[in-house]
Amino acid sequence: MILKLKNSAKHNLSNALMAQSKDAIWIADEHLQITQINPAFTHICGYKPEDVIGKKPKLLTINGRDHKLENLINNELEADGYWSGEIWNLRKDGQPYALDLSITKVQTPNLRTSHAHYIGLFSDVTARKNNERAMLRLTIRDTVTGLSNRVIFIESVNKAIASCNNNFPNLLIIFIDLDNFKKINDSLGHSLGDELLKEVAGRLTQMLDSGFTLARLGGDEFAVLVPPYLYSGMTIFFAKKLADNILKQFQAPFLLNGIESSISACCGIATYPDNGYTSDALMRSANSALNHAKKMGHNNYQFFDKSKHTIDPNTLSKESALFRAIENDDFQLFYQPKYDVNKDQIHGFEALVRWPQEGSNIISPAEFIPIAEQNGAIIPLTLLLMKQLFKQLEIWRSQDVNFGKVAINISALHFQQSSLVETLTECLTNYDVPARCVELEITESAMMDNPEFAQQQMNRLKALGFTIALDDFGTGHSSLGYLKRFPIDTLKIDRSFIKDIVDNEQDRNITATIIRLAKYLNIDVIAEGVETKAQAYMLHVMGCSYMQGYYYSRPLHVDKVAEFVNKSNAPKDTDFTDEL
């Protein structure tokens, strides 16, 4: 009697589970023929019990049944007794849907009628997959014009260079920059500025050969790649005619919201291999030619000329001063807080370098970091700053300052050095600072040149205990593939999206998509450049928990950090309802 009651209770529990589960469940016999489904199964895919009982599960595509995937799943079930994965299938009405499916082979030796059952469990993840697809489109296409973005253009140039051979040894790139585009933005507004960019993209697309690659590199700058099979064997007159035709597209006025607007452009031209052997060198040459064209006036083009590509004497003077400053340890780290709006307290800091001068003046990193990256000084500079950071964190730990996690920027050049791991290991050995206290911020360009090495490098850094943040996410270099491939802990949404997030619907949509995607991938998100309460409120509503910017604090001198932490972690008003 007791055994019957126990069996009855188990049966009731099983029935309740089948009936109330929000996930679809199916049970099959040893031949993988379905014997039972739950209501959620019908709700998700539309098939009723009479449609599937006695039949094997099928994986369908718009092109028919996917026998290859079915066989793969069956083989793994035979070998391991389990399979799981995310796949696409068709509902009963023919609409595709994505499902997160797991199938388990359950042995039942105590039953006489069967030796095994299969239990399938799946949930509908179509919404998430569609969001990922939308994000992927953002990463390969310029959001304003729909053209290829900088990342895709660089990849196209690299592929074109790799395809060069004796028969097709040359290729051509042209950089295009609109003259006085800022005046259009300032006088007519950013929305009409975007309309102008779309019109320019449309005219150029219609004029150019379909075999050319047209991209928007950013701002008001476009680029054209003429691949080897279309350029090799051509003369300089081909390039001149192409540049002339490009400039002719700007002769007719643009009609923007009923307002006629005239604009001109300049072009910079570079060829492979004469002006560079790599995409980076070739694009630098084209940009140099473009800058020369802009100096010559509006509506003209220039070819790259080595005699004009000279270093400014002022740059040489700055380089000398930079190396002296590194030797004299003249650089200082300032610390900008990162705020956790959910916990109403400091989440951590970002260490930002400053170059103090006489008379209380400070040189911004925007002025000296590009020079340091060009001449290689960025590596000894970063070594200096790392030691400075670890030393300061050791002091704060001894003083029980709750500074959270402090991020420091690693340049692409330094990230690609094997010695980076040795340097950080040395810092961990010399200072009483765990790796969990430090986050390494890198840009996506650090991963693009050599993805295999980048993945190994990140794995080594993670093994030491550091977390990794991807800086300036969403600025055109971003790739969904990188998020899936590399062990990234944090995304930093670039300030360019935050600046106009309150008034610009496109910036809001992009930012919201990034936040949702990061949540799906269990990646933290930090919005940088938050300057107003309205921006903070908007980001909080979108689900962004961590923020950084002048709204919370400017970068702090090291002497002010401890006091700031104590004050900020005390209860205070972070109510955003005033913005409603």
N, C-alpha and C positions, 0 to 999 in steps of 0.2 A: 504493500500500500504506500509506504513512504517513498519507495523508488518511483512509483507511478506519479506521486505528487511532484517529486523533483523533476521527472521528465516533462510533466505538464508545465511546470514553471519555466523550464528551459525553452519549451516550445512557445509559450506565450511571449517570452523575452525575445526570441528569434522573430516571431511575427511582428512584434512591436518595432523592432529594429528595422525590419524590411519596410514597414508601413510608414514610419516617421522619419526615416533618414532623408536628408536633403540631397545626399549623393545618390546617384544611380547605382543599383546593385543588380547583378544577374548571377544566377547559379546554373552551372552546366554539369552534365554527367561526365563519365570517364572518356567519352568520345567527343567532348566539347560541344555537345548539343544542349542548348538552353532548356532548363526545366522550370525555371522560375525567374520572374523579374519583379521589381518593386514599383510603386507609383511614380517615384522620381525618375525612373528609367523612361517611362512614357512621357512624363512632363518635359524632359530634356530633349529627347530625340524623336518623340512623336509615335514610336512604335508601340502598339498594344500587345498584350500577351499572345493573342491569336496570330499576330504577325511573326513572332520570333520563337515561340515554344516549339521544340523539336528541331530547331535549325541552329547551325553554327554561327557565331558572331562574324559579321562581315565588315571589312574596311573598304569604304567606297570613296571614289574621287569623281570629279566631273568627267574624267576620261574612262571610268569604269572601275572594276574591282582591283584593289592593290594586293595581288597575290604575293608579291615579293615581301612586303611587310608582314603579311599574315604568316608566311613560312618562317620568317625571322622570329616572330613571337612564338610560334609553335615549337621551334627548335630550342629556344631558351627555356620554355616551360618544361620541355622534356629533359633538358640538361640540369636546370637549376630549380625548377618548380616555381619560378616567379619571374614576372616581367613587369616593368613599369616604364612610362614615358608619356610625353605630350604629343598627340597626333591630331590630324584633321580627319573628319568623317562627314557623311551627309545625313541630314535628318530625313524623316519620311517624306517631307515636302520637297526634298532635293536641295535644301539650303545647307551650305557648309557650316560646320561648327567645330570648335577646338575642344578637346577633352584631355584631362589629366587622368590617365588610365593606369590601373594596376590590376594584375591577374595573379592569383595565388592558387597553386595546386594543393588541395587538402586531402591527405591520406585518411581513409576511414576503414581500418582493418577489422573493426568490430561489426561492421555491417555486412550482411551476407549478399545483399543485392548489388553492391558496387564496391570497388576498391579505391576509388578516387573521385573527387569532385573538383570543379574549378569555380572559384568565386571571383567575379569581376567587379571592380568598384571604380566609378569615374565621376568627375565633376566637370561642369561646363566652364571653360576658361576662355571662351571666345572674346569677351570684352577685353581681357588682359592681352590676348594675342593681337587684337586689332590696335590696341594702344601701342604695343611694341612695333607693329608695322608702321603706324603713324610716326613713331619716333625715328624709325629707320629712314623714312622718307625725309625727315628733317635733317638727318645726318649726311645725306648725299645730295640734297637739293637746296639751293638757296631759297629761303622762305618767301622772299619778295617776288623774284622774277621766275622761279621755277627752273632756272639754269643749274648746271653743275656748280658746286661750290669749290672753295680753294682745295679742299682735300682731294676731291675727285680730279681736279685739274692737275694737281701734283702727281697723282697716280697715273694719269693719262700721259704726262710728260715722261715719267719714268718708264712706262711701257713703250712709248715711242722711241726713247733712247735705246732701250734693250732690243728693239726690233731693227735698229739700223744695221745694215750690212753693206757688202760691196756694191750691190745693185741699188740700194736705197740708203745712201750714207748721211743724208742731211735732213734736218727739220727746222721749222720756223715757229717762233712765238711772237705775238704782238700784245703788248699791254696797252689798254685804252683807259684814259682818265677824262672825266667830264670837267670842262672849265666852269668855274664859279657855281658849282652845284650847291654849295652851302647857301648862296643867295636865294636859290629856289626854295630850299628848306626853310630858311629864315622868313622869307616874304610870303610864301604860300602855305607853309606848314608841312610836316613830315608825311602826312597822308598823300598829298599831291606830289611830294618828292618821290614817294614810293611808286606812284602812278607813272612818273617820268621814267624811273628805272625800268618799269615794265615795258613802256613804249620803246625805250632804247633797245631792250632785250629783244622785243618783237621785230624791230627793223633789222637788227644785226642778224637774227636767226633767219629771216627771209632772204637776206642778201648773201649770206655765206654758204659755201658748199656744204652739203649734208655730211661730208666726211670730216669736216673740221670740228674741233671741240671748242665750244663757246662756254665760258664760265664767268660768274661774278665772283671776284676775289674778295669783295667787301667794300662797304661804303659806295663810292661812285666809280669804282675801278673794275674793269672787265678784262678778260684775256682770251686770246684766240691761239689755238694750236693747229698748225698745219702739219700733219703726220708725214713720215718719210716717203710713203708711197705716192703722196700727192705733191710733195715739194722737191724731192730729189731730181736733179737735172734741170731745175728752173734757174733763171738768172735773177740778178738783183732787180730787174725790171718787173718781175712777177710780184716781188715783195712791195715795190713802190706802188704798183697798180692796186694791189690789195689794200694797202694803207690809204690810198686815195679814195677807193670805193667806200671804205669804212668811214672816212671823214665826210663823204658826200651824204651819208645817212643823217647827218646833223644839219644839212642845209635847209630843209623844210622845217617850219616851226612845229612845235609839239602843242597839241590842244589839250589843256588840263582843266577839266571842269569848266569848259567854255572860255578859258583864258589862253590866248596864244602865247607860248613861251619859246624863245629862241635860245639855243645853247650850242656851244662848240665843244670840240674834244682835241686831245693830243694823243699821239701814239709813240710807243717805244718798241723798237724791233731788235731781236737777237736771233742768231742762228746757231744750230749745233752742227759740228763741234767747234766752230770758229770762236764762239763767245762763251763756251763753257762745256764741260764734260759731264756735269751732273745737273739734275733739275734745279737744285739750289743755286748753283753757279749761273745757270742759264737764266733763271728768273731774276737773279740779282742784276745781270747784264741788261735784261729788258727793262727793269725798273730804273737803272741808271740812265738808259737811253730816254725813258719817259721823263725823268726829272730834267734832263737836258732839253727836251722838247718843250716842257712847260716854261723853262727859263727863256726860251727863244720867242715865246708868245703863244697866242691861241691858234687853234686849228692848223697844227703842223705835226709832222712826224720826224723822228730821228732814228738812225741806226746806232747800235752800240759802237763806241769808239774808245779804244783803250787810252788814247791820249787825253781824253776828257774824263776818264774814270780815275781821277787822282784823289789822294787823301787830303782833306782840308788840314792846313797847318794847325788850326785850333784843335782839331781832333788829336793830332800828335801831342800837343801840349797837355791835353786832358789825360791821354794815356800815360804820360810820364808822371803826372800828379797822382793818377790812380795807383800806379805801382808803388810810389813813395808812401801813399796813405796805407796801403796794405802792409808794407814793411814796418811802418810806425804804429800800426794797430789803431788807426784813427777812426775806424768805423764803429758805430754804435747800433745796438738793437733796441728798437722800440716795440712795445707789445700792445696789439689791438685786441680787445676782448671779443670773444664769441659767446653769445648769450643763448641760454636754453629758456625759451619762452614758456614751456610747459612746467618746468620746475622753478621758474622765476629766479634763476641764479646763473652765475658765470659757468659756462661749459668748458672754456679754455681760452687760449690766446693764439694769435698769429704773430710770430717774430718778424718784424720788418726792419730792414737795414736803412740807416741814415748816415750821411757823411757831413758831420759838423764842420763849420768853417769859422773863421774869426768874426767877431762881432755878432755872435748868436745866430748867424745864418746857417741854414742846413740845405745841402744839395739833395734833391729828390732822387730816388733810385731810377726814375724814368730817364734821368739825364746820364747816369754813369753805368747802369746795368747793360744797356745795349753795347757800349764800348767794351765793357769787360767780357761780354760774350763773343765779340768779334776778335779780340786779341788774346783770348785764353785766360785772362786774369780772373775770370769768374770762378775757376777752380781754387786757386789759393785764397780768394776772397771768401768762398763758401767754407773752406777749411777753417779760416779764422773765425767766422761767425758761428760755426758748429761748436768750436771749443768755448767760445764766449757764452753760447746758449747753455751748454751742459754745465758749465761752471756756475751760471746763475741759477739754474734749476736745482743744483745741489745746495746752494745757499738757501733758497726758498724752502726746500724740503727740511733742512735743519731748523728753519724758523716756523715750521708747520703752516706755511702759506698754501691754501687750497687752490692752486693754480689750474687744476684740471689737466688737460692735454695741450701742449704747445706745438704749433705747426711751424715748420720752416721750409722755405722754398728751395728746391733743388733744380738747378738749370738742366736743360736737355743735354748739354755737353758733359756736365759732371755726372749725370745719371748714366751715361753710356760708358763711363769708366769703371773697370773692374775694381779699382782701388777704393771706390766709394764704400763698399762693404767693409773693407779693412779699416777705413777711417772711422766709420761708425762703431765698429767693434772696439777700436782703440778708445773711443770716447766712453763707451759703456764700461770698459775696464778701468779707466782713469778716474771716472767720476761716479759718485753714488747716486746714479739716476737710472731707473729701469727704462727699458725701451718703450714701455706702455705710456710713458709720459710725453713721448715725442711722436708727432705725425709729420710725415714727409710729403710735401706738396709738389707734384710734378704736373707739367702740361702735356697735352696729348702728343705734341711734337717730339717729346722724349721717347715715345713708343713707336713712332711711325717709321723711322729709318731702318730699324732692325727689330721687328716685333719678337723674334725668337729670343734674342738676347734680353730684350726688355722683360719678357715673361720670366726668364731665369733670374734676372736681377731682382725683380719684385718678389719672387719666391724666396730668395736669399734674405732680403730685407724683412719680409714677413716672418721668416724663421727666427730672426733675431728678436722679434717682438714688436717691431714698429708697425704702425698703421699707415696707410697710403691714401692720400687725397688727390683727386683729379681736379686741377685748377682750371678756371675759365671755361667751364663746361657750357656748351651751347653756342660758341662763337663761330662755328663753321668748321672746326677741326673735329668735332665730336662724332663718335661712331658707336652705334649700338653693339657692334661686334667686339669693340674693346671692352665694353662693360661686362660682356659675357665671358670674354677670354681671360682678362686680367683680374687679379685679386684686389679690387679697389674697395676701400672701406667708406669713402666719403666723396660726394660730388659737391663742388662749389659752383653755384650758379653765377655766371658772370654779371657784373654790375650793369652792363649795357641793357640787360633785360629788366633789371630792377628799377632803373632810372625812370622809365615811363610806364611802369606796370599798372598804375592807377588809371591812366587815361588811354593806354594803348591796348586794344583787345588782342592783337597778335602777340605782344609780349606776355600778356596774361595767359594766353592759351599755351604758348611754348613753355612758360615756367610751370604751369599746372601739369603739363604732360611730363616734364622732367621729374617733378616731385612724385607723381604717381608711379612712373617707371622705376624710380629709385626704391620706392616702397615695395614694389613687386620683387625687386632683386635684393631686398634687405640691405640697401646701401643708405647711409646717412646723407642728408642734404643740408648744406649751409648756403644761405643767400648772403652774398657780399654786396657792399655798397648801399645798405639800408640807411636812408637819411631822414625819413619822415615817419610819423606815427601811422599815416595812411598806408604807406608801403608795408610796414610791419604788420598792420592789421590784415591787409590783403594776403600776405604770405602765410600768416597764421591760419586764416580761413582755408587756404589751399592745403594745409597740413605740413607746412615747413616749420620744424621745431627749433632749428638753430639759425641764428642771424648774426651778422657782423656789419658794422658801419657806424657812421657819425651819430646816428640816432641814439646809439647806446654809448659810444665813446670814441674819441679820436685815439690814435696810437699813443700809449703812455710811456713816459720815461721810466726806466727800471726802478727808480726810487719811489714811484707813485703806485706801483702795482699792488703791493701788499695792502696798503690802505684802501685802494679801490676794491679789492676782493672782499675785504671785511665789510665795507659799506654796501656793496652790491648784493652780497649774499644775505643781507638782512632783508626782512619782508618789505616790499615796496609795491607801488601801484604799477601794474602792467595791463590794466583794463583797456581794451581797445574799443569798448562799446561807444565811446564818444564819436567814433568814426562812422557809426551807422546813421 
